Amino acid sequence: MASGSRRRFLKTASFTMAGLVASYRIPAWANGTGATGSAQLWSTFRDKRHELAAPLAWKPATAIASNAIVLDPSAAQQEMLGFGAAFTDAACYMLNQLHADERAALMHELFAPGEMAMNVCRTCIGASDYSKSLYSFDDSEQDDPELKKFSIDHDRAYILPALRDARKVNPDLFLFSSPWSPPGWMKFNRSMLGGTIRKSNLEPYSRYFQKFLEAYKAEGVGIDAITVQNEVDTTVDGRYAACQWSQEDEILFVSKYLGPLFRNAGISTKIWVLDHNFTLWGRAIAELSDPRANEFIDGIAWHGYAGEPSAMTQVHDAFPQKSAYFTEGGPQREPRQPGTRFPDPMTAWSRWAEWANSVIRNWARSITMWNLALDEAGTPYIGIHEQGDVVPGAPTTGRGVITIDSKTRAISRSGRFWALAHYSKHVRRGARVFRTNGVAEGAAQASTNPVSHVGFRNPDGSYVVVLSNRGPETQVQLILGSSSLGIELPADSVHTLQWS
C-alpha cells in the first residue's frame, strides 16, 4: 500500500475506533498485561511470497474497533504436532527425477528446521491412487496367511531413500502411514480395487502391519502412527486401490487384533481410525465409544472433502482426551459457479490458509497436505477419473504442494506451499493453540467474515498469529490485554505475526 494510502488508513482507523468506543468497551481482563515492542510480519499477496515486512508496533488500547480480533492466550487449547505433506509413490518418484544436488537443496528447503520445517508427513502402505503402479507388500495369486511373500522391495528404489533423506534433514520428522487396500487375496473380490476384507483375514492383516513397521524400521525409517484404512467409507467405483470397512469391522480389527498385537509386541506406533471425511463424525464417536477399541485408539484422522471442520469439535467435546489429526484434503470445491474453473492451485493461498485456520480452531493437532510433489500435469496417477483425465486446476488433485516439471526439472511452489509456510516456519511442535475471537464472532464455527485467524504460543513463549483475507483489502485491529496493533490486509492475502 502506498504511503499516502497508509496515512489515510491510519487517520481513518483512529477516527473509526474513537467513534466505536461506546459500542465496544475494553473488557475487564484487558486491564492486565498487554504486549510491548513490535511484532514481526511476513506476508503473501500479489507478487510477495512469505515476505518479511516492516514490524508493527503494539500500542496501548484505548478503543476496540468493530472488526477487532481479541487474542486470549490464557484460553489454551490443543498442543500442535506439526505440518507437512504426503510422500506418495508419485511424490517420491518425482523427487527421484532430480539430480542429487537439486534434490538435496529441495529437501533442505522443505524439511530443515530453519526453513519450511515440515515435520508431520504421510506415507502409503502399498499403492495409492498417486502411484506408478498398483502394488501391495504381499502380492500373491494364492492366499498367503503366513505372509511368506511379504516384501517392501518396491519401496527401496525411491520411497525409502526419500524418507531417510527427509529425516536426516529433520530428525524430528513424524511419519504416519496409511493403506489404500489390503493385499488383494485378503478380500472377497481378490483385488485391491474396491471390495472389503474378509473377517478371516483380519488376524493376518494385523501381522501385515507389524511386518511393515518392522521392515521399515530395519531400513532406518521408523513409523510413528498408522491409520487402519485410507477413507473407510468409499470404494471409488474400483478406479484405484480402496477398501470399504464397516464401523463394526474397524472396531473389531483394532480391539481384537491390531491393538493387542502392538501391545504384546511392544510396538509404540500410534493407531488412528476413520481417516475420512468430516461427515463421518458420528462414526468416529461410535468407534471411540467402544471401550475395547478406545483403549488402543490414539485419535481420529480426518479428511476435508465433505462436511465441515466443526465436526472435529463435536468429537473432541465427546472425547476430549483423544487427538484430531488432519491427514488429507483441503478447501471444499463447492460452491462455485457452473462452468467456472477451480481456483488456480498455484495462487489460492488465502483459501488454503482460511481452511487451515478453521481446521486448527476445531482442535486439529496437525495438518498434512496431499502429494508433496507431482509433475506439471498432476501425475503420476493410476486412477481413472470419470472424465478420463486429471481434473484441470483442481486444488487437491491438479498439483502437488510443489511441482517438478517432467522435462526441465524446474520446481514451482503452489498456493498450498505458501499458505503452509505461514504456519510451518513459525509454529513449533508443542505450541498451544489459543483462543482468538472477532468481537462479533463465534469461536469454532466458520464465519462469513473473509478475514480468518488463529493463534499459537510456542514452547519458547513466543506468540504467532496467522491471518487470512480472501476478500477485498481491509484493515483489522488485534487486541492483546491492554495493547492493540493495527494491520493492513491486502485482498487475497495471508499474514503471520510473531512476537515475544
Secondary structure, DSSP 8 states (H G I E B T S, - for coil): --HHHHHHHHHHHHHHHHHHTTTS---GGGGS----SEEEEEEEETTEEEEEEEEEE-EE-----TT-EEEEEEEEEEE--EEEEEE-HHHHHHHHTS-HHHHHHHHHHHH-TTTT---EEEEESS--SSSSS---SS--SS--TT-TT---HHHHTTHHHHHHHHHHH-TT-EEEEE-S---GGGBTTSSSBS--B-GGGHHHHHHHHHHHHHHHHHTT----EEES-SSTT--GGGSSB-----HHHHHHIIIIIIHHHHHHHT---EEEEEEEEGGGHHHHHHHHHSHHHHTTEEEEEEE-SSS-THHHHHHHHH-TTSEEEEEE--S---S--TT-----TTT-HHHHHHHHHHHHHTTEEEEEES-SEE-TTS-------TTSS--TT-TTTS--SEEE-TTT--EEE-HHHHHHHHHHTT--TT-EEEEEEETT--SSS--S-SEEEEEEE-TTS-EEEEEEE-SSSEEEEEEETTEEEEEEE-SSEEEEEEE-
